[in-house]
Amino acid sequence: MRSFKEIIIELKLFLAEETERKILDKDIALLLKIKQARFATLKKRDVTPYAELILFCKVYSFSSDSLFFKA
């Protein structure tokens, strides 16, 4: 199982392909519908917000298996 920091990297790679620009933590927080302060706390503590990530996967048709587990 990946850590939240590894999941953030995976999300940034996925979104960078779509937008062709550098993706910042605030962009990820916005897409996950998490306030930036809470996102920073979750990242610092390495706590994964599963509900928000699963909703993101559903909305963007992204495989939750590839997000949560190493290939």
Secondary structure, DSSP 8 states (H G I E B T S, - for coil): ---HHHHHHHHHHHHHHHHSS---HHHHHHHHT--HHHHHHHHHHT---HHHHHHHHHHTT--HHHHHS--
